[in-house]
Amino acid sequence: MWIQTWRYSNWRKELVLTFLSRLPQNKKKVFKGLFRFVVIDQALSEIRWNAEICKKKYKRQVILSSLEAIKNSLRDFNSLINH
């Protein structure tokens, strides 16, 4: 789901911020750290999936979106929701 939301940054940001607003304060920092790793894992899975079975016409865009998600994950949590 995360990779698909990469095309819709406003929706992605709203989704994550809504979730965070409902999360207890003591769990927000843990979530932010784990979420970055989950995004990287999902992006790598998307790249692997594309290499194996994705139709050629979709490969480039999904791979570029996955790489962008990884790049932003490595920066910080806010980079994930603001791009």
mmCIF file as gemmi writes it, N, C-alpha and C atoms, coordinates in Angstrom:
data_model
loop_
_atom_site.group_PDB
_atom_site.id
_atom_site.type_symbol
_atom_site.label_atom_id
_atom_site.label_alt_id
_atom_site.label_comp_id
_atom_site.label_asym_id
_atom_site.label_entity_id
_atom_site.label_seq_id
_atom_site.pdbx_PDB_ins_code
_atom_site.Cartn_x
_atom_site.Cartn_y
_atom_site.Cartn_z
_atom_site.occupancy
_atom_site.B_iso_or_equiv
_atom_site.pdbx_formal_charge
_atom_site.auth_seq_id
_atom_site.auth_asym_id
_atom_site.pdbx_PDB_model_num
ATOM 1 N N . MET Axp A 1 ? 0.818 -1.188 0 1 0 ? 1 A 1
ATOM 2 C CA . MET Axp A 1 ? 0 0 0 1 0 ? 1 A 1
ATOM 3 C C . MET Axp A 1 ? 0.868 1.261 0 1 0 ? 1 A 1
ATOM 4 N N . TRP Axp A 2 ? 1.959 1.235 0.758 1 0 ? 2 A 1
ATOM 5 C CA . TRP Axp A 2 ? 2.785 2.432 0.867 1 0 ? 2 A 1
ATOM 6 C C . TRP Axp A 2 ? 3.329 2.874 -0.483 1 0 ? 2 A 1
ATOM 7 N N . ILE Axp A 3 ? 3.833 1.953 -1.274 1 0 ? 3 A 1
ATOM 8 C CA . ILE Axp A 3 ? 4.385 2.305 -2.576 1 0 ? 3 A 1
ATOM 9 C C . ILE Axp A 3 ? 3.303 2.931 -3.443 1 0 ? 3 A 1
ATOM 10 N N . GLN Axp A 4 ? 2.104 2.403 -3.373 1 0 ? 4 A 1
ATOM 11 C CA . GLN Axp A 4 ? 1.016 2.971 -4.174 1 0 ? 4 A 1
ATOM 12 C C . GLN Axp A 4 ? 0.687 4.398 -3.746 1 0 ? 4 A 1
ATOM 13 N N . THR Axp A 5 ? 0.809 4.697 -2.451 1 0 ? 5 A 1
ATOM 14 C CA . THR Axp A 5 ? 0.516 6.059 -1.991 1 0 ? 5 A 1
ATOM 15 C C . THR Axp A 5 ? 1.618 7.043 -2.37 1 0 ? 5 A 1
ATOM 16 N N . TRP Axp A 6 ? 2.746 6.519 -2.831 1 0 ? 6 A 1
ATOM 17 C CA . TRP Axp A 6 ? 3.86 7.4 -3.194 1 0 ? 6 A 1
ATOM 18 C C . TRP Axp A 6 ? 3.472 8.352 -4.327 1 0 ? 6 A 1
ATOM 19 N N . ARG Axp A 7 ? 2.52 7.943 -5.114 1 0 ? 7 A 1
ATOM 20 C CA . ARG Axp A 7 ? 2.06 8.793 -6.223 1 0 ? 7 A 1
ATOM 21 C C . ARG Axp A 7 ? 1.152 9.922 -5.741 1 0 ? 7 A 1
ATOM 22 N N . TYR Axp A 8 ? 0.638 9.802 -4.527 1 0 ? 8 A 1
ATOM 23 C CA . TYR Axp A 8 ? -0.334 10.762 -3.997 1 0 ? 8 A 1
ATOM 24 C C . TYR Axp A 8 ? 0.162 11.296 -2.649 1 0 ? 8 A 1
ATOM 25 N N . SER Axp A 9 ? 1.098 12.224 -2.698 1 0 ? 9 A 1
ATOM 26 C CA . SER Axp A 9 ? 1.773 12.669 -1.481 1 0 ? 9 A 1
ATOM 27 C C . SER Axp A 9 ? 0.835 13.294 -0.458 1 0 ? 9 A 1
ATOM 28 N N . ASN Axp A 10 ? -0.161 14.045 -0.885 1 0 ? 10 A 1
ATOM 29 C CA . ASN Axp A 10 ? -1.076 14.65 0.087 1 0 ? 10 A 1
ATOM 30 C C . ASN Axp A 10 ? -1.88 13.592 0.827 1 0 ? 10 A 1
ATOM 31 N N . TRP Axp A 11 ? -2.335 12.588 0.116 1 0 ? 11 A 1
ATOM 32 C CA . TRP Axp A 11 ? -3.088 11.507 0.748 1 0 ? 11 A 1
ATOM 33 C C . TRP Axp A 11 ? -2.196 10.717 1.696 1 0 ? 11 A 1
ATOM 34 N N . ARG Axp A 12 ? -0.966 10.441 1.266 1 0 ? 12 A 1
ATOM 35 C CA . ARG Axp A 12 ? -0.01 9.705 2.095 1 0 ? 12 A 1
ATOM 36 C C . ARG Axp A 12 ? 0.241 10.454 3.404 1 0 ? 12 A 1
ATOM 37 N N . LYS Axp A 13 ? 0.493 11.744 3.289 1 0 ? 13 A 1
ATOM 38 C CA . LYS Axp A 13 ? 0.779 12.549 4.474 1 0 ? 13 A 1
ATOM 39 C C . LYS Axp A 13 ? -0.417 12.551 5.418 1 0 ? 13 A 1
ATOM 40 N N . GLU Axp A 14 ? -1.606 12.74 4.882 1 0 ? 14 A 1
ATOM 41 C CA . GLU Axp A 14 ? -2.817 12.759 5.707 1 0 ? 14 A 1
ATOM 42 C C . GLU Axp A 14 ? -3.032 11.418 6.397 1 0 ? 14 A 1
ATOM 43 N N . LEU Axp A 15 ? -2.816 10.332 5.676 1 0 ? 15 A 1
ATOM 44 C CA . LEU Axp A 15 ? -2.977 8.992 6.23 1 0 ? 15 A 1
ATOM 45 C C . LEU Axp A 15 ? -2.048 8.769 7.427 1 0 ? 15 A 1
ATOM 46 N N . VAL Axp A 16 ? -0.777 9.081 7.255 1 0 ? 16 A 1
ATOM 47 C CA . VAL Axp A 16 ? 0.198 8.847 8.319 1 0 ? 16 A 1
ATOM 48 C C . VAL Axp A 16 ? -0.045 9.794 9.496 1 0 ? 16 A 1
ATOM 49 N N . LEU Axp A 17 ? -0.321 11.054 9.234 1 0 ? 17 A 1
ATOM 50 C CA . LEU Axp A 17 ? -0.552 12.002 10.321 1 0 ? 17 A 1
ATOM 51 C C . LEU Axp A 17 ? -1.83 11.675 11.102 1 0 ? 17 A 1
ATOM 52 N N . THR Axp A 18 ? -2.839 11.182 10.419 1 0 ? 18 A 1
ATOM 53 C CA . THR Axp A 18 ? -4.061 10.758 11.112 1 0 ? 18 A 1
ATOM 54 C C . THR Axp A 18 ? -3.759 9.579 12.024 1 0 ? 18 A 1
ATOM 55 N N . PHE Axp A 19 ? -2.999 8.621 11.523 1 0 ? 19 A 1
ATOM 56 C CA . PHE Axp A 19 ? -2.62 7.471 12.348 1 0 ? 19 A 1
ATOM 57 C C . PHE Axp A 19 ? -1.82 7.938 13.563 1 0 ? 19 A 1
ATOM 58 N N . LEU Axp A 20 ? -0.834 8.806 13.349 1 0 ? 20 A 1
ATOM 59 C CA . LEU Axp A 20 ? -0.009 9.292 14.454 1 0 ? 20 A 1
ATOM 60 C C . LEU Axp A 20 ? -0.828 10.052 15.49 1 0 ? 20 A 1
ATOM 61 N N . SER Axp A 21 ? -1.826 10.787 15.045 1 0 ? 21 A 1
ATOM 62 C CA . SER Axp A 21 ? -2.637 11.557 15.982 1 0 ? 21 A 1
ATOM 63 C C . SER Axp A 21 ? -3.432 10.653 16.929 1 0 ? 21 A 1
ATOM 64 N N . ARG Axp A 22 ? -3.644 9.419 16.519 1 0 ? 22 A 1
ATOM 65 C CA . ARG Axp A 22 ? -4.403 8.471 17.342 1 0 ? 22 A 1
ATOM 66 C C . ARG Axp A 22 ? -3.503 7.528 18.14 1 0 ? 22 A 1
ATOM 67 N N . LEU Axp A 23 ? -2.221 7.604 17.899 1 0 ? 23 A 1
ATOM 68 C CA . LEU Axp A 23 ? -1.266 6.734 18.578 1 0 ? 23 A 1
ATOM 69 C C . LEU Axp A 23 ? -0.847 7.367 19.908 1 0 ? 23 A 1
ATOM 70 N N . PRO Axp A 24 ? -0.752 6.581 20.981 1 0 ? 24 A 1
ATOM 71 C CA . PRO Axp A 24 ? -0.288 7.136 22.25 1 0 ? 24 A 1
ATOM 72 C C . PRO Axp A 24 ? 1.104 7.767 22.096 1 0 ? 24 A 1
ATOM 73 N N . GLN Axp A 25 ? 1.331 8.848 22.791 1 0 ? 25 A 1
ATOM 74 C CA . GLN Axp A 25 ? 2.578 9.606 22.681 1 0 ? 25 A 1
ATOM 75 C C . GLN Axp A 25 ? 3.82 8.738 22.859 1 0 ? 25 A 1
ATOM 76 N N . ASN Axp A 26 ? 3.779 7.822 23.827 1 0 ? 26 A 1
ATOM 77 C CA . ASN Axp A 26 ? 4.961 6.995 24.109 1 0 ? 26 A 1
ATOM 78 C C . ASN Axp A 26 ? 5.268 5.992 22.994 1 0 ? 26 A 1
ATOM 79 N N . LYS Axp A 27 ? 4.38 5.817 22.044 1 0 ? 27 A 1
ATOM 80 C CA . LYS Axp A 27 ? 4.618 4.869 20.949 1 0 ? 27 A 1
ATOM 81 C C . LYS Axp A 27 ? 4.97 5.553 19.633 1 0 ? 27 A 1
ATOM 82 N N . LYS Axp A 28 ? 4.859 6.862 19.575 1 0 ? 28 A 1
ATOM 83 C CA . LYS Axp A 28 ? 5.105 7.578 18.326 1 0 ? 28 A 1
ATOM 84 C C . LYS Axp A 28 ? 6.547 7.462 17.86 1 0 ? 28 A 1
ATOM 85 N N . LYS Axp A 29 ? 7.501 7.606 18.767 1 0 ? 29 A 1
ATOM 86 C CA . LYS Axp A 29 ? 8.916 7.528 18.385 1 0 ? 29 A 1
ATOM 87 C C . LYS Axp A 29 ? 9.262 6.129 17.867 1 0 ? 29 A 1
ATOM 88 N N . VAL Axp A 30 ? 8.753 5.121 18.538 1 0 ? 30 A 1
ATOM 89 C CA . VAL Axp A 30 ? 8.991 3.735 18.105 1 0 ? 30 A 1
ATOM 90 C C . VAL Axp A 30 ? 8.387 3.516 16.718 1 0 ? 30 A 1
ATOM 91 N N . PHE Axp A 31 ? 7.159 3.98 16.532 1 0 ? 31 A 1
ATOM 92 C CA . PHE Axp A 31 ? 6.508 3.836 15.232 1 0 ? 31 A 1
ATOM 93 C C . PHE Axp A 31 ? 7.325 4.497 14.129 1 0 ? 31 A 1
ATOM 94 N N . LYS Axp A 32 ? 7.78 5.717 14.369 1 0 ? 32 A 1
ATOM 95 C CA . LYS Axp A 32 ? 8.519 6.454 13.34 1 0 ? 32 A 1
ATOM 96 C C . LYS Axp A 32 ? 9.782 5.706 12.93 1 0 ? 32 A 1
ATOM 97 N N . GLY Axp A 33 ? 10.484 5.132 13.897 1 0 ? 33 A 1
ATOM 98 C CA . GLY Axp A 33 ? 11.693 4.371 13.577 1 0 ? 33 A 1
ATOM 99 C C . GLY Axp A 33 ? 11.386 3.099 12.811 1 0 ? 33 A 1
ATOM 100 N N . LEU Axp A 34 ? 10.427 2.35 13.283 1 0 ? 34 A 1
ATOM 101 C CA . LEU Axp A 34 ? 10.066 1.096 12.612 1 0 ? 34 A 1
ATOM 102 C C . LEU Axp A 34 ? 9.461 1.34 11.237 1 0 ? 34 A 1
ATOM 103 N N . PHE Axp A 35 ? 8.684 2.39 11.128 1 0 ? 35 A 1
ATOM 104 C CA . PHE Axp A 35 ? 8.031 2.687 9.868 1 0 ? 35 A 1
ATOM 105 C C . PHE Axp A 35 ? 9.047 2.908 8.753 1 0 ? 35 A 1
ATOM 106 N N . ARG Axp A 36 ? 10.136 3.577 9.061 1 0 ? 36 A 1
ATOM 107 C CA . ARG Axp A 36 ? 11.187 3.804 8.053 1 0 ? 36 A 1
ATOM 108 C C . ARG Axp A 36 ? 11.728 2.475 7.538 1 0 ? 36 A 1
ATOM 109 N N . PHE Axp A 37 ? 11.962 1.515 8.43 1 0 ? 37 A 1
ATOM 110 C CA . PHE Axp A 37 ? 12.468 0.215 8.011 1 0 ? 37 A 1
ATOM 111 C C . PHE Axp A 37 ? 11.444 -0.57 7.202 1 0 ? 37 A 1
ATOM 112 N N . VAL Axp A 38 ? 10.191 -0.459 7.589 1 0 ? 38 A 1
ATOM 113 C CA . VAL Axp A 38 ? 9.127 -1.149 6.84 1 0 ? 38 A 1
ATOM 114 C C . VAL Axp A 38 ? 9.023 -0.58 5.429 1 0 ? 38 A 1
ATOM 115 N N . VAL Axp A 39 ? 9.116 0.738 5.3 1 0 ? 39 A 1
ATOM 116 C CA . VAL Axp A 39 ? 9.058 1.355 3.971 1 0 ? 39 A 1
ATOM 117 C C . VAL Axp A 39 ? 10.202 0.855 3.101 1 0 ? 39 A 1
ATOM 118 N N . ILE Axp A 40 ? 11.411 0.785 3.649 1 0 ? 40 A 1
ATOM 119 C CA . ILE Axp A 40 ? 12.562 0.282 2.888 1 0 ? 40 A 1
ATOM 120 C C . ILE Axp A 40 ? 12.329 -1.169 2.471 1 0 ? 40 A 1
ATOM 121 N N . ASP Axp A 41 ? 11.852 -1.986 3.4 1 0 ? 41 A 1
ATOM 122 C CA . ASP Axp A 41 ? 11.581 -3.391 3.095 1 0 ? 41 A 1
ATOM 123 C C . ASP Axp A 41 ? 10.541 -3.52 1.984 1 0 ? 41 A 1
ATOM 124 N N . GLN Axp A 42 ? 9.473 -2.75 2.078 1 0 ? 42 A 1
ATOM 125 C CA . GLN Axp A 42 ? 8.429 -2.81 1.06 1 0 ? 42 A 1
ATOM 126 C C . GLN Axp A 42 ? 8.936 -2.313 -0.296 1 0 ? 42 A 1
ATOM 127 N N . ALA Axp A 43 ? 9.745 -1.267 -0.276 1 0 ? 43 A 1
ATOM 128 C CA . ALA Axp A 43 ? 10.287 -0.74 -1.529 1 0 ? 43 A 1
ATOM 129 C C . ALA Axp A 43 ? 11.211 -1.763 -2.196 1 0 ? 43 A 1
ATOM 130 N N . LEU Axp A 44 ? 12.031 -2.428 -1.41 1 0 ? 44 A 1
ATOM 131 C CA . LEU Axp A 44 ? 12.899 -3.468 -1.973 1 0 ? 44 A 1
ATOM 132 C C . LEU Axp A 44 ? 12.078 -4.63 -2.52 1 0 ? 44 A 1
ATOM 133 N N . SER Axp A 45 ? 10.999 -4.966 -1.845 1 0 ? 45 A 1
ATOM 134 C CA . SER Axp A 45 ? 10.114 -6.026 -2.341 1 0 ? 45 A 1
ATOM 135 C C . SER Axp A 45 ? 9.473 -5.634 -3.665 1 0 ? 45 A 1
ATOM 136 N N . GLU Axp A 46 ? 9.076 -4.363 -3.783 1 0 ? 46 A 1
ATOM 137 C CA . GLU Axp A 46 ? 8.506 -3.876 -5.039 1 0 ? 46 A 1
ATOM 138 C C . GLU Axp A 46 ? 9.515 -3.975 -6.179 1 0 ? 46 A 1
ATOM 139 N N . ILE Axp A 47 ? 10.759 -3.622 -5.891 1 0 ? 47 A 1
ATOM 140 C CA . ILE Axp A 47 ? 11.798 -3.705 -6.923 1 0 ? 47 A 1
ATOM 141 C C . ILE Axp A 47 ? 11.993 -5.157 -7.352 1 0 ? 47 A 1
ATOM 142 N N . ARG Axp A 48 ? 12.05 -6.062 -6.383 1 0 ? 48 A 1
ATOM 143 C CA . ARG Axp A 48 ? 12.219 -7.487 -6.704 1 0 ? 48 A 1
ATOM 144 C C . ARG Axp A 48 ? 11.025 -7.992 -7.513 1 0 ? 48 A 1
ATOM 145 N N . TRP Axp A 49 ? 9.828 -7.631 -7.091 1 0 ? 49 A 1
ATOM 146 C CA . TRP Axp A 49 ? 8.616 -8.035 -7.812 1 0 ? 49 A 1
ATOM 147 C C . TRP Axp A 49 ? 8.665 -7.531 -9.247 1 0 ? 49 A 1
ATOM 148 N N . ASN Axp A 50 ? 9.067 -6.286 -9.423 1 0 ? 50 A 1
ATOM 149 C CA . ASN Axp A 50 ? 9.136 -5.713 -10.759 1 0 ? 50 A 1
ATOM 150 C C . ASN Axp A 50 ? 10.139 -6.434 -11.633 1 0 ? 50 A 1
ATOM 151 N N . ALA Axp A 51 ? 11.24 -6.822 -11.059 1 0 ? 51 A 1
ATOM 152 C CA . ALA Axp A 51 ? 12.26 -7.52 -11.836 1 0 ? 51 A 1
ATOM 153 C C . ALA Axp A 51 ? 11.764 -8.882 -12.316 1 0 ? 51 A 1
ATOM 154 N N . GLU Axp A 52 ? 10.835 -9.461 -11.583 1 0 ? 52 A 1
ATOM 155 C CA . GLU Axp A 52 ? 10.38 -10.803 -11.906 1 0 ? 52 A 1
ATOM 156 C C . GLU Axp A 52 ? 9.103 -10.847 -12.75 1 0 ? 52 A 1
ATOM 157 N N . ILE Axp A 53 ? 8.06 -10.12 -12.355 1 0 ? 53 A 1
ATOM 158 C CA . ILE Axp A 53 ? 6.77 -10.354 -13.009 1 0 ? 53 A 1
ATOM 159 C C . ILE Axp A 53 ? 6.015 -9.117 -13.49 1 0 ? 53 A 1
ATOM 160 N N . CYS Axp A 54 ? 6.451 -7.949 -13.153 1 0 ? 54 A 1
ATOM 161 C CA . CYS Axp A 54 ? 5.715 -6.744 -13.54 1 0 ? 54 A 1
ATOM 162 C C . CYS Axp A 54 ? 5.747 -6.552 -15.056 1 0 ? 54 A 1
ATOM 163 N N . LYS Axp A 55 ? 4.63 -6.065 -15.59 1 0 ? 55 A 1
ATOM 164 C CA . LYS Axp A 55 ? 4.596 -5.755 -17.013 1 0 ? 55 A 1
ATOM 165 C C . LYS Axp A 55 ? 5.605 -4.649 -17.316 1 0 ? 55 A 1
ATOM 166 N N . LYS Axp A 56 ? 6.231 -4.75 -18.439 1 0 ? 56 A 1
ATOM 167 C CA . LYS Axp A 56 ? 7.299 -3.836 -18.805 1 0 ? 56 A 1
ATOM 168 C C . LYS Axp A 56 ? 6.869 -2.36 -18.735 1 0 ? 56 A 1
ATOM 169 N N . LYS Axp A 57 ? 5.658 -2.051 -19.124 1 0 ? 57 A 1
ATOM 170 C CA . LYS Axp A 57 ? 5.221 -0.659 -19.163 1 0 ? 57 A 1
ATOM 171 C C . LYS Axp A 57 ? 5.109 -0.028 -17.771 1 0 ? 57 A 1
ATOM 172 N N . TYR Axp A 58 ? 5.041 -0.838 -16.704 1 0 ? 58 A 1
ATOM 173 C CA . TYR Axp A 58 ? 4.933 -0.316 -15.344 1 0 ? 58 A 1
ATOM 174 C C . TYR Axp A 58 ? 6.254 -0.342 -14.576 1 0 ? 58 A 1
ATOM 175 N N . LYS Axp A 59 ? 7.209 -1.097 -15.047 1 0 ? 59 A 1
ATOM 176 C CA . LYS Axp A 59 ? 8.441 -1.319 -14.29 1 0 ? 59 A 1
ATOM 177 C C . LYS Axp A 59 ? 9.166 -0.041 -13.914 1 0 ? 59 A 1
ATOM 178 N N . ARG Axp A 60 ? 9.423 0.78 -14.884 1 0 ? 60 A 1
ATOM 179 C CA . ARG Axp A 60 ? 10.242 1.975 -14.628 1 0 ? 60 A 1
ATOM 180 C C . ARG Axp A 60 ? 9.648 2.863 -13.538 1 0 ? 60 A 1
ATOM 181 N N . GLN Axp A 61 ? 8.372 3.183 -13.618 1 0 ? 61 A 1
ATOM 182 C CA . GLN Axp A 61 ? 7.761 4.096 -12.647 1 0 ? 61 A 1
ATOM 183 C C . GLN Axp A 61 ? 7.725 3.501 -11.242 1 0 ? 61 A 1
ATOM 184 N N . VAL Axp A 62 ? 7.406 2.223 -11.136 1 0 ? 62 A 1
ATOM 185 C CA . VAL Axp A 62 ? 7.341 1.605 -9.818 1 0 ? 62 A 1
ATOM 186 C C . VAL Axp A 62 ? 8.732 1.496 -9.206 1 0 ? 62 A 1
ATOM 187 N N . ILE Axp A 63 ? 9.718 1.175 -10.017 1 0 ? 63 A 1
ATOM 188 C CA . ILE Axp A 63 ? 11.09 1.107 -9.51 1 0 ? 63 A 1
ATOM 189 C C . ILE Axp A 63 ? 11.561 2.486 -9.071 1 0 ? 63 A 1
ATOM 190 N N . LEU Axp A 64 ? 11.276 3.519 -9.854 1 0 ? 64 A 1
ATOM 191 C CA . LEU Axp A 64 ? 11.661 4.878 -9.461 1 0 ? 64 A 1
ATOM 192 C C . LEU Axp A 64 ? 10.956 5.297 -8.172 1 0 ? 64 A 1
ATOM 193 N N . SER Axp A 65 ? 9.701 4.965 -8.023 1 0 ? 65 A 1
ATOM 194 C CA . SER Axp A 65 ? 8.971 5.274 -6.796 1 0 ? 65 A 1
ATOM 195 C C . SER Axp A 65 ? 9.57 4.539 -5.603 1 0 ? 65 A 1
ATOM 196 N N . SER Axp A 66 ? 9.945 3.294 -5.814 1 0 ? 66 A 1
ATOM 197 C CA . SER Axp A 66 ? 10.568 2.513 -4.743 1 0 ? 66 A 1
ATOM 198 C C . SER Axp A 66 ? 11.899 3.115 -4.328 1 0 ? 66 A 1
ATOM 199 N N . LEU Axp A 67 ? 12.697 3.511 -5.284 1 0 ? 67 A 1
ATOM 200 C CA . LEU Axp A 67 ? 13.993 4.114 -4.966 1 0 ? 67 A 1
ATOM 201 C C . LEU Axp A 67 ? 13.821 5.449 -4.247 1 0 ? 67 A 1
ATOM 202 N N . GLU Axp A 68 ? 12.826 6.212 -4.623 1 0 ? 68 A 1
ATOM 203 C CA . GLU Axp A 68 ? 12.544 7.48 -3.947 1 0 ? 68 A 1
ATOM 204 C C . GLU Axp A 68 ? 12.119 7.23 -2.496 1 0 ? 68 A 1
ATOM 205 N N . ALA Axp A 69 ? 11.313 6.215 -2.279 1 0 ? 69 A 1
ATOM 206 C CA . ALA Axp A 69 ? 10.896 5.871 -0.918 1 0 ? 69 A 1
ATOM 207 C C . ALA Axp A 69 ? 12.096 5.469 -0.067 1 0 ? 69 A 1
ATOM 208 N N . ILE Axp A 70 ? 13.004 4.699 -0.628 1 0 ? 70 A 1
ATOM 209 C CA . ILE Axp A 70 ? 14.205 4.289 0.107 1 0 ? 70 A 1
ATOM 210 C C . ILE Axp A 70 ? 15.064 5.502 0.431 1 0 ? 70 A 1
ATOM 211 N N . LYS Axp A 71 ? 15.279 6.357 -0.549 1 0 ? 71 A 1
ATOM 212 C CA . LYS Axp A 71 ? 16.091 7.56 -0.337 1 0 ? 71 A 1
ATOM 213 C C . LYS Axp A 71 ? 15.514 8.417 0.792 1 0 ? 71 A 1
ATOM 214 N N . ASN Axp A 72 ? 14.223 8.624 0.791 1 0 ? 72 A 1
ATOM 215 C CA . ASN Axp A 72 ? 13.601 9.437 1.823 1 0 ? 72 A 1
ATOM 216 C C . ASN Axp A 72 ? 13.591 8.743 3.181 1 0 ? 72 A 1
ATOM 217 N N . SER Axp A 73 ? 13.47 7.433 3.187 1 0 ? 73 A 1
ATOM 218 C CA . SER Axp A 73 ? 13.526 6.686 4.445 1 0 ? 73 A 1
ATOM 219 C C . SER Axp A 73 ? 14.883 6.84 5.107 1 0 ? 73 A 1
ATOM 220 N N . LEU Axp A 74 ? 15.907 6.86 4.299 1 0 ? 74 A 1
ATOM 221 C CA . LEU Axp A 74 ? 17.255 6.991 4.846 1 0 ? 74 A 1
ATOM 222 C C . LEU Axp A 74 ? 17.509 8.386 5.409 1 0 ? 74 A 1
ATOM 223 N N . ARG Axp A 75 ? 16.79 9.379 4.917 1 0 ? 75 A 1
ATOM 224 C CA . ARG Axp A 75 ? 16.93 10.743 5.453 1 0 ? 75 A 1
ATOM 225 C C . ARG Axp A 75 ? 16.323 10.836 6.843 1 0 ? 75 A 1
ATOM 226 N N . ASP Axp A 76 ? 15.01 10.767 6.919 1 0 ? 76 A 1
ATOM 227 C CA . ASP Axp A 76 ? 14.311 10.814 8.202 1 0 ? 76 A 1
ATOM 228 C C . ASP Axp A 76 ? 12.832 10.526 7.993 1 0 ? 76 A 1
ATOM 229 N N . PHE Axp A 77 ? 12.104 10.433 9.074 1 0 ? 77 A 1
ATOM 230 C CA . PHE Axp A 77 ? 10.682 10.113 9.005 1 0 ? 77 A 1
ATOM 231 C C . PHE Axp A 77 ? 9.898 11.161 8.248 1 0 ? 77 A 1
ATOM 232 N N . ASN Axp A 78 ? 10.169 12.436 8.503 1 0 ? 78 A 1
ATOM 233 C CA . ASN Axp A 78 ? 9.419 13.507 7.845 1 0 ? 78 A 1
ATOM 234 C C . ASN Axp A 78 ? 9.596 13.503 6.34 1 0 ? 78 A 1
ATOM 235 N N . SER Axp A 79 ? 10.733 13.042 5.863 1 0 ? 79 A 1
ATOM 236 C CA . SER Axp A 79 ? 10.948 12.939 4.433 1 0 ? 79 A 1
ATOM 237 C C . SER Axp A 79 ? 9.989 11.946 3.782 1 0 ? 79 A 1
ATOM 238 N N . LEU Axp A 80 ? 9.55 10.984 4.548 1 0 ? 80 A 1
ATOM 239 C CA . LEU Axp A 80 ? 8.63 9.978 4.011 1 0 ? 80 A 1
ATOM 240 C C . LEU Axp A 80 ? 7.25 10.533 3.762 1 0 ? 80 A 1
ATOM 241 N N . ILE Axp A 81 ? 6.813 11.431 4.624 1 0 ? 81 A 1
ATOM 242 C CA . ILE Axp A 81 ? 5.438 11.909 4.465 1 0 ? 81 A 1
ATOM 243 C C . ILE Axp A 81 ? 5.355 13.22 3.692 1 0 ? 81 A 1
ATOM 244 N N . ASN Axp A 82 ? 6.461 13.918 3.535 1 0 ? 82 A 1
ATOM 245 C CA . ASN Axp A 82 ? 6.424 15.217 2.875 1 0 ? 82 A 1
ATOM 246 C C . ASN Axp A 82 ? 6.773 15.188 1.406 1 0 ? 82 A 1
ATOM 247 N N . HIS Axp A 83 ? 7.185 14.058 0.877 1 0 ? 83 A 1
ATOM 248 C CA . HIS Axp A 83 ? 7.534 14 -0.545 1 0 ? 83 A 1
ATOM 249 C C . HIS Axp A 83 ? 6.464 13.301 -1.332 1 0 ? 83 A 1
